[in-house]
Amino acid sequence: MTRSVTSISDSALPMGVSIAIEQACAIDAEPRVRARKLRDLAAWYRAFAAQAANPAIWESRLFTADLLDAEANRMDPLQGG
């Protein structure tokens, strides 16, 4: 069963993730467009993770990317890959 990232309490998410998800969900666009924005943000987090010198930061950025991808897949499962 797929769990929505937005159903996780805000305290369980890294600080900027819940804000990014809320902003992507709030735009006046179809789910496919909102999901694309979340996937783009997840790709940015993955690229940004490569720059982390600290393994904990690297892991946190990859975790954030996974959360964003999971929410994008919930919004538009056909494009989830």
C-alpha positions, 0 to 999 in steps of 0.5 A: 500500500502506498502511503501519502507523504502529506499524511506523515506528520510535519515533524517527521519530514525534513523542514523544507519538504513539507513546504515544497509538497504543499506548494506543489499541491497548491498550484492550480494545475493538473496532478501530472504537472504538480507531480512533474514539479515534485520529480524535478525537485527530487532530481535537484535534491539528488544532484545536491546530495552529491555535493555533501561532504558529510554522509548524514547530509548526503543520506538526508538529501537522498531521503528527501528526494525519495519522499518527493518521488513517493508523493509524485507517484501518489499524484500521478502513478502512471508516470512514476516509472 
